[in-house]
Amino acid sequence: MRRFPLHRIALMLAALLAFARFWYVSHQSPASPPSGQPAPPVAPVPSAPVATECRTLDRALESALRAPEDARAVSDARRQLEACPHPPSRACELGTALAARAPLAAGASPLRELLGDLCGRCGEGQNTCADAVGRGLLESAAGRAPDLAELRWSLEHAGPATATTCERVIGSTLGAAAVSDGTVSRDVLDILQDLAPLCAKGHHLPDAVLNAAAVQQGRQAPVLATLAVHPTGDTQPLKPDHLTGALNGALAFDGDAATGVPLKDAARTVRWDADGALRAEYAPPLKQVSSLRVRAKGPGSVRAIVRTPRSAGMMEDPERGFAFVNPTVCRFQGTGAWEACPLAAPLLDVDSLSVFPASSELVLNELEVVGAR
């Protein structure tokens, strides 16, 4: 019998093992790679092709701009725009040219309709209508009278950029209208009353800020009161959880109008502008304050500290760590009799109430706060 050398047998075994390993690896499922081996790369899923209408929309809009009297060119641009839910940047940029060729003051026109449809599809940063609102707010802040009709039309057609555009309105007008020491021009209040209903319709206005502005402005901006939020639920007289400022401040909340707190000796601390002579805090903040009344000897005022979202136009209390507005909710003469403080809207998220004397002889007998925790 023929014998094979040992070294040949070893070579044959090595070849057999290599073949077995090759067969094993080549027959593995893609979902189960060999131990210690990286999974094979997965081919990327090709993105959906861009619609032809989107690729050629800018050229169609340019044709309509060159010949606005050409009904066919305008119709073709409108058809392509309707078929393109997300226009490319180069098409959105043509909104500026459309606005220039078809100003609102010139009346309705096919190009103006194209602008409205284009704004309704373009996002933030490339939306001509949203940019027009921003410019109008800046111009009003600089003392130039705004074109209210243009602002209103632009906000109505801001499309995907409506929420961020309303944030600009809040920061430029609503927040300023909800603070005691702010000076708000008639032009700004007119803008606010024109644009607030559009933002409220989309639930883009912070309820607490809206109601605070309605209280602060009162008859100067009656539209705000019509938009204000009115919570349901029972209300009752509420005592504060913590008092700072004048000594014996609890006597102003004890339900006995015969007792009182002299505020002439209250120290003017570095927080006087926020806390006044007496600050009544609530923890947690009150869900609402529906009414107030005061009994005092000597004139003064009451401001509410209303907590708000952190956003442009709101003040910050770094020591207590929250943003707020502080509408004046009551101005009293201090006749010694009860004086009601009617509110144009209920106050929401009330952190505290601060009393500011208008006379050094003010004695606060009682401050009654009706609301809900």
MORAVEN-V972129 format. One record per residue. N is the residue number from 1. RES is the residue in three letters. SS is DSSP state (h for helix, s for strand, l for the rest). PHI is phi in degrees with one decimal (999 if undefined). BURIAL is b if it has 16 or more other C-alpha atoms within 10 Angstrom, else e. Layout:
N_RES_SS_PHI_BURIAL + N_RES_SS_PHI_BURIAL
This chain:
1_MET_l_999_e + 2_ARG_l_-75.3_e + 3_ARG_l_-106.5_e + 4_PHE_l_-90.1_e + 5_PRO_l_-59.8_e + 6_LEU_h_-62.2_e + 7_HIS_h_-68.9_e + 8_ARG_h_-69.5_e + 9_ILE_h_-61.7_e + 10_ALA_h_-63.4_e + 11_LEU_h_-65.3_e + 12_MET_h_-64.6_e + 13_LEU_h_-65.0_e + 14_ALA_h_-63.7_e + 15_ALA_h_-65.7_e + 16_LEU_h_-63.7_e + 17_LEU_h_-64.1_e + 18_ALA_h_-63.4_e + 19_PHE_h_-63.2_e + 20_ALA_h_-61.4_e + 21_ARG_h_-65.2_e + 22_PHE_h_-60.4_e + 23_TRP_h_-63.4_e + 24_TYR_h_-64.5_e + 25_VAL_h_-66.4_e + 26_SER_h_-69.2_e + 27_HIS_l_-103.6_e + 28_GLN_l_-73.2_e + 29_SER_l_-70.5_e + 30_PRO_l_-57.5_e + 31_ALA_l_-80.2_e + 32_SER_l_-130.6_e + 33_PRO_l_-66.4_e + 34_PRO_l_-57.4_e + 35_SER_l_-57.9_e + 36_GLY_l_83.2_e + 37_GLN_l_-103.4_e + 38_PRO_l_-69.7_e + 39_ALA_l_-66.2_e + 40_PRO_l_-62.0_e + 41_PRO_l_-63.0_e + 42_VAL_l_-96.0_e + 43_ALA_l_-65.1_e + 44_PRO_l_-64.6_e + 45_VAL_l_-75.2_e + 46_PRO_l_-63.4_e + 47_SER_l_-70.6_e + 48_ALA_l_-63.6_e + 49_PRO_l_-64.2_e + 50_VAL_l_-71.6_e + 51_ALA_l_-58.4_e + 52_THR_h_-57.2_e + 53_GLU_h_-61.7_b + 54_CYS_h_-71.1_b + 55_ARG_h_-67.4_b + 56_THR_l_-109.3_b + 57_LEU_h_-62.4_b + 58_ASP_h_-61.5_b + 59_ARG_h_-68.7_e + 60_ALA_h_-66.3_b + 61_LEU_h_-66.8_b + 62_GLU_h_-63.3_b + 63_SER_h_-64.4_b + 64_ALA_h_-66.1_b + 65_LEU_h_-66.8_b + 66_ARG_h_-69.7_e + 67_ALA_l_-137.3_e + 68_PRO_l_-63.2_b + 69_GLU_l_-82.3_e + 70_ASP_l_-83.4_e + 71_ALA_h_-60.0_e + 72_ARG_h_-68.4_e + 73_ALA_h_-64.9_b + 74_VAL_h_-66.3_b + 75_SER_h_-64.1_e + 76_ASP_h_-66.4_b + 77_ALA_h_-63.7_b + 78_ARG_h_-65.8_b + 79_ARG_h_-62.1_e + 80_GLN_h_-67.5_b + 81_LEU_h_-66.4_b + 82_GLU_h_-65.0_b + 83_ALA_l_-89.5_e + 84_CYS_l_-123.3_b + 85_PRO_l_-67.1_e + 86_HIS_l_-129.5_b + 87_PRO_l_-63.3_b + 88_PRO_l_-69.4_b + 89_SER_h_-57.6_e + 90_ARG_h_-64.7_e + 91_ALA_h_-78.3_b + 92_CYS_h_-62.4_b + 93_GLU_l_-63.3_b + 94_LEU_l_-74.8_b + 95_GLY_h_-59.8_b + 96_THR_h_-62.1_b + 97_ALA_h_-66.8_e + 98_LEU_h_-62.4_b + 99_ALA_h_-64.0_b + 100_ALA_h_-70.5_e + 101_ARG_h_-78.5_e + 102_ALA_l_-134.3_b + 103_PRO_l_-64.3_e + 104_LEU_h_-60.8_e + 105_ALA_h_-63.1_e + 106_ALA_h_-80.5_e + 107_GLY_l_93.1_e + 108_ALA_l_-65.1_e + 109_SER_l_-156.6_e + 110_PRO_h_-58.7_b + 111_LEU_h_-68.5_b + 112_ARG_h_-65.4_b + 113_GLU_h_-65.2_e + 114_LEU_h_-62.4_b + 115_LEU_h_-60.9_b + 116_GLY_h_-60.8_b + 117_ASP_h_-67.6_b + 118_LEU_h_-66.7_b + 119_CYS_h_-60.2_b + 120_GLY_l_-66.8_b + 121_ARG_l_-119.5_b + 122_CYS_l_-88.1_b + 123_GLY_l_-86.0_b + 124_GLU_l_-61.2_b + 125_GLY_l_92.2_e + 126_GLN_l_-139.9_b + 127_ASN_l_-109.4_b + 128_THR_h_-60.9_b + 129_CYS_h_-69.3_b + 130_ALA_h_-62.7_b + 131_ASP_h_-64.2_b + 132_ALA_h_-64.8_b + 133_VAL_h_-65.4_b + 134_GLY_h_-59.4_b + 135_ARG_h_-64.7_e + 136_GLY_h_-62.3_b + 137_LEU_h_-67.2_b + 138_LEU_h_-66.0_e + 139_GLU_h_-64.9_e + 140_SER_h_-66.0_b + 141_ALA_h_-65.9_b + 142_ALA_l_-87.1_e + 143_GLY_l_95.6_e + 144_ARG_l_-93.4_e + 145_ALA_l_-64.4_e + 146_PRO_l_-81.3_b + 147_ASP_l_-90.1_e + 148_LEU_h_-62.2_b + 149_ALA_h_-63.4_e + 150_GLU_h_-64.7_b + 151_LEU_h_-62.1_b + 152_ARG_h_-64.0_b + 153_TRP_h_-62.0_b + 154_SER_h_-64.1_b + 155_LEU_h_-68.3_b + 156_GLU_h_-61.5_b + 157_HIS_l_-109.4_b + 158_ALA_l_-72.0_b + 159_GLY_h_55.0_b + 160_PRO_h_-62.9_b + 161_ALA_h_-94.6_b + 162_THR_h_-62.4_b + 163_ALA_h_-61.5_b + 164_THR_h_-70.3_e + 165_THR_h_-67.6_b + 166_CYS_h_-67.1_b + 167_GLU_h_-61.9_b + 168_ARG_h_-65.9_b + 169_VAL_h_-61.8_b + 170_ILE_h_-61.3_b + 171_GLY_h_-67.7_b + 172_SER_h_-88.7_b + 173_THR_h_-129.7_b + 174_LEU_h_-67.1_b + 175_GLY_l_-61.7_b + 176_ALA_h_-65.3_b + 177_ALA_h_-77.3_b + 178_ALA_h_-108.0_b + 179_VAL_l_-117.3_b + 180_SER_l_-71.8_b + 181_ASP_l_-91.1_e + 182_GLY_l_-78.4_e + 183_THR_l_-109.1_e + 184_VAL_l_-110.6_b + 185_SER_l_-72.9_e + 186_ARG_h_-62.3_e + 187_ASP_h_-62.4_b + 188_VAL_h_-65.9_b + 189_LEU_h_-64.0_b + 190_ASP_h_-65.5_b + 191_ILE_h_-60.8_b + 192_LEU_h_-59.7_b + 193_GLN_h_-68.7_b + 194_ASP_h_-77.9_b + 195_LEU_h_-93.9_b + 196_ALA_h_-57.3_b + 197_PRO_h_-60.1_b + 198_LEU_h_-68.4_b + 199_CYS_h_-71.2_b + 200_ALA_h_-65.3_b + 201_LYS_h_-60.2_e + 202_GLY_l_-92.7_e + 203_HIS_l_59.0_e + 204_HIS_l_-101.4_b + 205_LEU_l_-102.1_b + 206_PRO_l_-64.8_b + 207_ASP_h_-57.2_b + 208_ALA_h_-63.9_b + 209_VAL_h_-71.1_b + 210_LEU_h_-58.8_b + 211_ASN_h_-65.8_b + 212_ALA_h_-64.3_b + 213_ALA_h_-66.4_b + 214_ALA_h_-61.9_b + 215_VAL_h_-69.9_b + 216_GLN_h_-64.5_b + 217_GLN_h_-87.4_b + 218_GLY_h_53.7_b + 219_ARG_h_-71.2_e + 220_GLN_h_-70.2_e + 221_ALA_h_-142.5_b + 222_PRO_h_-64.8_e + 223_VAL_h_-60.5_b + 224_LEU_h_-62.0_b + 225_ALA_h_-65.2_b + 226_THR_h_-71.9_e + 227_LEU_h_-93.6_b + 228_ALA_l_-60.1_b + 229_VAL_l_-88.8_b + 230_HIS_l_-121.8_e + 231_PRO_l_-65.3_e + 232_THR_l_-94.4_e + 233_GLY_l_115.8_e + 234_ASP_l_-77.5_e + 235_THR_l_-121.6_e + 236_GLN_s_-158.7_e + 237_PRO_s_-62.1_e + 238_LEU_l_-126.6_b + 239_LYS_l_-96.0_b + 240_PRO_l_-69.4_b + 241_ASP_l_-92.1_e + 242_HIS_s_-155.0_e + 243_LEU_s_-124.3_b + 244_THR_s_-132.5_b + 245_GLY_s_110.5_b + 246_ALA_l_-56.4_b + 247_LEU_l_-67.9_b + 248_ASN_l_60.2_e + 249_GLY_h_-61.4_b + 250_ALA_h_-62.3_b + 251_LEU_h_-66.1_b + 252_ALA_h_-84.8_b + 253_PHE_h_-132.4_b + 254_ASP_l_-93.1_b + 255_GLY_l_79.4_e + 256_ASP_l_-113.8_e + 257_ALA_l_-70.3_b + 258_ALA_l_-78.7_e + 259_THR_l_-93.2_e + 260_GLY_l_-161.2_b + 261_VAL_s_-119.4_b + 262_PRO_s_-69.5_b + 263_LEU_l_-101.7_b + 264_LYS_l_-67.8_e + 265_ASP_l_-96.5_e + 266_ALA_l_-65.9_b + 267_ALA_l_-72.2_e + 268_ARG_l_-84.7_e + 269_THR_l_-80.9_e + 270_VAL_l_-66.3_e + 271_ARG_l_-100.6_e + 272_TRP_h_-57.5_b + 273_ASP_h_-62.1_e + 274_ALA_h_-97.4_b + 275_ASP_h_-96.1_b + 276_GLY_l_66.5_b + 277_ALA_l_-81.4_b + 278_LEU_s_-151.0_b + 279_ARG_s_-120.7_b + 280_ALA_s_-106.1_b + 281_GLU_s_-104.0_b + 282_TYR_s_-126.0_b + 283_ALA_s_-133.6_e + 284_PRO_s_-71.9_e + 285_PRO_s_-55.1_b + 286_LEU_s_-69.0_b + 287_LYS_s_-64.7_b + 288_GLN_s_-158.2_b + 289_VAL_s_-122.6_b + 290_SER_s_-95.6_b + 291_SER_s_-160.7_b + 292_LEU_s_-139.8_b + 293_ARG_s_-149.4_b + 294_VAL_s_-130.2_b + 295_ARG_s_-126.9_b + 296_ALA_s_-153.5_b + 297_LYS_s_-117.0_b + 298_GLY_l_109.1_b + 299_PRO_l_-79.0_b + 300_GLY_s_-178.1_b + 301_SER_s_-145.4_b + 302_VAL_s_-125.3_b + 303_ARG_s_-113.1_b + 304_ALA_s_-102.1_b + 305_ILE_s_-98.6_b + 306_VAL_s_-106.5_b + 307_ARG_s_-71.9_b + 308_THR_s_-137.7_b + 309_PRO_l_-63.1_e + 310_ARG_l_-77.8_e + 311_SER_l_-158.0_e + 312_ALA_l_-59.0_e + 313_GLY_l_94.1_b + 314_MET_l_-97.0_b + 315_MET_s_-87.0_b + 316_GLU_s_-120.8_b + 317_ASP_s_-108.1_e + 318_PRO_l_-64.6_e + 319_GLU_l_-72.1_e + 320_ARG_l_-101.2_e + 321_GLY_l_74.9_e + 322_PHE_s_-151.0_b + 323_ALA_s_-94.1_b + 324_PHE_s_-159.2_b + 325_VAL_s_-125.5_b + 326_ASN_l_-135.5_b + 327_PRO_l_-64.2_b + 328_THR_s_-80.1_b + 329_VAL_s_-105.4_b + 330_CYS_s_-160.1_b + 331_ARG_s_-123.7_b + 332_PHE_s_-116.2_b + 333_GLN_l_-87.0_b + 334_GLY_l_72.0_b + 335_THR_s_-82.2_e + 336_GLY_s_96.8_e + 337_ALA_s_-103.5_e + 338_TRP_s_-66.9_b + 339_GLU_s_-124.7_b + 340_ALA_s_-79.5_e + 341_CYS_s_-121.3_e + 342_PRO_l_-65.5_e + 343_LEU_l_-110.0_b + 344_ALA_l_-68.4_b + 345_ALA_l_-158.8_b + 346_PRO_l_-66.8_b + 347_LEU_s_-84.3_b + 348_LEU_s_-116.4_b + 349_ASP_s_52.5_b + 350_VAL_s_-84.9_b + 351_ASP_s_-78.9_b + 352_SER_s_-167.1_b + 353_LEU_s_-127.6_b + 354_SER_s_-119.7_b + 355_VAL_s_-103.5_b + 356_PHE_s_-120.1_b + 357_PRO_s_-71.5_b + 358_ALA_l_-99.4_e + 359_SER_l_-143.1_e + 360_SER_l_-69.1_e + 361_GLU_l_-98.4_e + 362_LEU_l_-63.1_b + 363_VAL_s_-120.7_b + 364_LEU_s_-91.7_b + 365_ASN_s_-80.1_b + 366_GLU_s_-161.6_b + 367_LEU_s_-123.0_b + 368_GLU_s_-99.4_b + 369_VAL_s_-115.0_b + 370_VAL_s_-111.1_b + 371_GLY_s_-170.6_b + 372_ALA_s_-144.3_b + 373_ARG_l_-88.1_b
